[in-house]
Amino acid sequence: MNDIESPEIKSLLTEAISVKSRQLPTRYWNAIGGSDAWNKQLGLPVNMISIKNVVPDSNVTSAINAFADIPNATTGQLTITPWQETIEKQKMLGALFFSLDESRRWLTATTQQLRENDKKILCGRNINQTKAKYLRNIFDEFYVDQIQPYLASLDNMYQDISPSLRQIAEYSDTPSAFNDYQTAYFEGKHYQLYKKAVKDHVIYWRELFERCNMRIGQ
């Protein structure tokens, strides 16, 4: 630009660059929202991630990170083509979002049911604590051994991709039809609801065990 002597040409080029720069967020979103590969990646499935297969897919994570880095890359650094197939065929995001939502619903319903029946769980000296001990066994066998590790894995998966999702959301000029989805998953609203459901569930168990003088881990 500095080598151009004509003020008119320099002005035209400056305006052209400015126009292109303003279009970048829209073009960036079109590369994602208008992509069949990304539509398949973001689609919510009908089944949760299996408790036996809840491991993050490093290839998908790398692909999402690559797309998130596009706004910061120079033309010669853009290498998203190798990741297109990964985005299309290894569907992780939609499954993760759905699993977080369903886990939250289950935790919320279970915690509510436990609290509604809490008065039936009798504790204290010279009191039959059969129901409390039964719940304690359920807590150890299912929550500690199976559910908690599953929830922790979902949490780690979301934490790994959350910065890239936020980066995509911040730079993209997304259509209004995508706002709710973006707020829920890219910006983390549903993740925060999930975290609250986990916390509320754990609080109930802690209160029950304290009331019944039971120590976790014994």
C-alpha positions in Angstrom: 0.0 0.0 0.0 2.9 2.4 0.8 4.3 1.9 -2.7 1.2 3.2 -4.4 1.6 6.8 -5.4 -1.9 7.6 -6.7 -4.1 8.9 -3.8 -7.2 7.8 -5.7 -6.0 4.2 -6.1 -4.8 4.1 -2.5 -8.2 5.4 -1.3 -10.1 2.8 -3.4 -7.9 0.0 -2.0 -8.3 1.2 1.5 -12.1 1.2 1.1 -12.0 -2.3 -0.5 -10.0 -3.6 2.4 -12.4 -2.0 4.9 -15.4 -3.6 3.1 -13.8 -7.0 3.1 -12.9 -6.7 6.8 -16.5 -5.9 7.7 -17.6 -8.9 5.7 -15.3 -11.3 7.4 -17.5 -12.2 10.4 -20.3 -13.1 8.1 -18.1 -15.1 5.7 -16.6 -16.8 8.7 -20.0 -17.8 10.0 -21.1 -19.0 6.5 -18.1 -21.3 6.5 -19.5 -22.9 9.7 -23.3 -22.4 9.7 -23.5 -23.0 5.9 -21.4 -26.1 6.0 -23.0 -29.6 5.9 -20.0 -30.9 7.9 -20.7 -28.4 10.7 -24.4 -28.9 10.6 -23.9 -32.6 11.2 -21.4 -31.9 14.0 -23.8 -29.5 15.8 -27.0 -31.6 15.3 -28.4 -33.0 18.6 -28.7 -36.8 18.5 -31.3 -38.9 20.2 -28.9 -40.8 22.5 -26.4 -39.7 25.1 -22.7 -40.5 25.0 -22.3 -44.0 26.3 -21.1 -44.2 29.9 -18.6 -46.8 28.5 -17.3 -44.5 25.8 -17.1 -41.1 27.4 -13.7 -40.1 26.2 -12.9 -36.9 24.3 -12.0 -37.1 20.6 -8.7 -35.3 20.3 -9.1 -35.1 16.5 -12.4 -33.3 16.8 -11.0 -31.0 19.5 -8.1 -30.1 17.3 -10.4 -29.5 14.4 -12.6 -27.1 16.4 -9.5 -25.3 17.6 -8.3 -24.9 14.0 -11.6 -23.3 13.0 -11.6 -21.0 16.0 -8.1 -19.8 15.1 -9.1 -18.7 11.6 -9.6 -15.0 12.6 -6.1 -14.9 14.0 -4.4 -16.6 11.1 -2.8 -15.1 8.0 -3.7 -16.3 4.6 -0.7 -18.6 4.4 -1.5 -20.2 7.7 -5.1 -21.3 6.9 -5.1 -25.1 7.0 -8.7 -26.0 7.8 -9.3 -28.3 4.8 -7.7 -31.3 6.5 -10.2 -30.9 9.4 -13.3 -30.8 7.3 -13.7 -34.6 7.1 -13.1 -34.8 10.9 -15.8 -32.3 11.6 -18.2 -34.1 9.3 -17.6 -37.7 10.3 -16.6 -37.6 14.0 -19.7 -36.1 15.6 -18.8 -35.1 19.1 -20.3 -31.6 19.8 -24.0 -32.4 19.4 -23.6 -35.6 21.4 -21.8 -33.7 24.2 -24.4 -30.9 24.3 -27.2 -33.5 24.4 -25.5 -35.5 27.2 -25.0 -32.4 29.3 -28.6 -31.5 28.9 -29.9 -35.0 29.7 -27.6 -35.4 32.6 -28.8 -32.1 34.0 -32.5 -33.2 33.6 -31.8 -36.5 35.3 -29.8 -34.9 38.2 -32.5 -32.3 38.8 -35.3 -34.8 38.8 -33.4 -37.2 41.0 -32.4 -34.5 43.5 -36.0 -33.3 43.7 -37.3 -36.8 44.3 -34.7 -37.4 47.0 -35.6 -34.1 48.8 -39.4 -34.8 48.6 -38.8 -38.2 50.3 -36.1 -37.0 52.7 -38.4 -37.1 55.7 -38.9 -40.8 55.3 -35.2 -41.4 55.8 -34.9 -41.8 59.6 -31.6 -41.3 61.3 -30.4 -41.1 64.9 -29.5 -43.2 67.9 -31.8 -46.3 68.5 -33.5 -45.7 65.1 -33.6 -48.2 62.3 -31.4 -46.6 59.6 -32.1 -49.3 57.0 -33.3 -46.8 54.4 -30.4 -44.5 55.0 -27.9 -47.4 54.6 -29.7 -48.5 51.5 -29.3 -45.0 50.0 -25.7 -45.0 51.1 -25.1 -48.3 49.1 -26.7 -46.8 46.1 -24.5 -43.7 46.4 -21.3 -45.8 46.6 -22.2 -48.3 43.9 -23.8 -46.1 41.3 -22.9 -42.4 41.9 -19.3 -42.8 43.1 -18.3 -45.7 40.9 -20.2 -44.8 37.7 -22.1 -41.6 37.5 -19.6 -39.2 39.0 -16.7 -40.3 36.7 -19.1 -40.0 33.7 -20.2 -36.5 34.8 -16.5 -35.5 35.3 -15.6 -36.7 31.8 -18.5 -34.7 30.3 -17.3 -31.7 32.2 -13.7 -32.1 31.0 -14.8 -32.5 27.4 -16.7 -29.3 27.5 -13.9 -27.4 29.2 -11.5 -28.5 26.5 -13.5 -27.0 23.7 -15.2 -24.1 25.6 -12.6 -21.5 24.8 -12.8 -22.3 21.0 -16.6 -22.2 21.1 -16.6 -18.8 22.7 -14.0 -17.6 20.2 -16.2 -18.7 17.3 -19.3 -17.1 18.9 -17.5 -13.8 19.5 -16.2 -13.4 16.0 -19.1 -14.9 14.0 -21.9 -12.7 12.6 -24.5 -15.4 13.3 -28.1 -15.2 12.2 -30.8 -14.5 14.8 -32.2 -18.0 14.3 -28.9 -19.4 15.8 -28.9 -17.1 18.9 -30.6 -19.5 21.3 -28.3 -22.4 20.3 -25.3 -20.2 20.5 -26.2 -18.9 24.0 -27.0 -22.4 25.3 -23.9 -24.2 24.0 -21.3 -21.9 22.6 -21.5 -19.3 25.3 -22.1 -21.9 28.0 -25.5 -21.2 29.5 -26.6 -24.9 29.5 -23.2 -25.9 30.9 -23.7 -23.6 33.9 -27.1 -25.1 34.4 -25.5 -28.5 34.3 -22.9 -27.5 36.9 -25.6 -26.2 39.2 -27.5 -29.5 38.9 -24.4 -31.4 39.8 -23.7 -29.2 42.8 -27.3 -29.4 44.0 -27.2 -33.2 43.8 -23.9 -33.4 45.7 -25.3 -31.0 48.4 -28.2 -33.3 49.0 -26.0 -36.3 49.6 -23.7 -34.4 51.9 -26.6 -33.1 54.0 -28.1 -36.6 54.2 -24.8 -38.2 55.3 -24.2 -35.5 57.9 -27.7 -35.9 59.3 -27.2 -39.6 59.5 -23.7 -39.3 60.8 -22.2 -41.2 57.8 -18.8 -40.4 56.4 -18.1 -40.6 52.7 -15.5 -43.1 51.9 -16.1 -45.4 54.8 
